[in-house]
Amino acid sequence: MATLNRPGVEDGHICGIDTAMEVIGGKWKVLILWALHEQPHRRFGELRRLIPGITEKVLASHLRELEADGIVDRVSYDEVPPRVEYALTQAGNRLNEALEPLAAWGRERQEAPGQRPAPAATESMTPRQALR
């Protein structure tokens, strides 16, 4: 993934969180990491089914980026029909371990409905708008 160079910063990053967010940034990458953590060695179609709403184009793009960052390993088997599997690398497993406290925080927030403010005017919203 291309590093965004910031003026006055030699390598383009200002802290470790900045570096981590470059790797996991976006709506789908952490869900891809979760799916590969739940069961290693997933095929593309399995990942697509596990992550509702992701397009094939976005999934393929994110898998390539995660592979380039050393988080995901892609193994292609010389078979007919061709078979490709994706798995987390050691760095990917370490990243998932680092994300676990964030996941725990999210689960706690889901279980405590009083922690989140109620959305305003949900009656006039479509279900899709209410989920955003």
N, C-alpha and C positions, 0 to 999 in steps of 0.2 A: 504494500500500500504506500502511496506517495506521502512523504512527510510534508506538512505545511510549514514552510519556513517563516518564522516570525522575526521581525526586525530586532536586532540586538541579542538574539539567542542563537548560539553557535549551531546546535543540532536541531533547532526548530521546536524544542519542547521546553516547557518551563518547570514541569514537575513530573513525578511518576504517574499521577492520575492522568495527566495530559497524554502521556505515552500509552497508558492502558486504554484510555478512551479512543485513541486512534485505532486500536486493534478491535475493540468491541463496540465501537460507536454504531449507531443506527438501530432501527426497530427490530431487526431479525437476528443479528449475530448471536446474541445471548440465548435466543431460543434454539438456534442451531447447536450451540454448545450444550444446552440442556438435553436436547434429543440425543446427541452423541454420548453424553454422560450416562443417560438412562440405559442405553444398550449400545455398546461399541460395535463397530463394523456394520454401519447402516448403508443401504443402497440409496441412490438419489430419490427414487420413488417413495421409499419409506419415509425419508426426511420430509418430502413434499407433503405426504399425508399427515405426518405428525405436527406440522406447522400450518394450520389453516390460515388461508389468506395470502400466503407467500406465493409469488409467481415463480415459474420455472426459471425465468431470466434472472430474477433477483437471487434466487437460491443458488444458481450456478455461479453468479458473480461473487456472492459472499463466500461460497466455498473456495473459489479461486483465491480470494483475498486472504482468507484464513489459512489456506495452504501456503501462500507466499509469506505470511507472517510466522509460519512454523507452528501453528496451533492445530491444524488438521492435516492428517496424512491421507493421501489418495492412493489406493491400490487398484491397479487395473489387472484383471486376470485374462490370460490368453485363452478364452473359451468361446464357443459359439452356442448361444448368442453371447456377445461381450458382457462382462460383469465388472462393475466398478464399485468399490466400497470405500467409505469414509470412516475414519476413526480419529480420536483425539491423540495428539502426540503427548509426550511427557509435559511439555510446556502448556498444552491445552488442559491437561488434568490439573496442573498447578493453578491455572487461571480459573477453572471451575471451583477449586477449593477456595480461592480468594473471593469468588462471587457468592459463596454459600451464606456468609452473614447478610448480604444484601437480599438474598432469597428469603432468609428467615425473617428479616424486617418486613418484606412484602407479605409473607404469610400472616404475620401478626397483624398487619394493617388490614388484610382481608377479613380476619376474624373479629376485629373490633370496629364495627360499623360506625361507632360514635367518633372515631378518630378522623374520619373524612367529612368535609363539609358536603351537605346535600347539594346536588346540582340545581341551579336556578331554572325555573320554567321548563321542567322536563315534560309537562303535558303537551307543549307545542313542538317538542323535538321528535324527530323520527328515531327509531331504535338505533340506527347507525350513528346518528349524532350523539345520542345519549352515551354510547360506548366510548366516545373520544375523550 
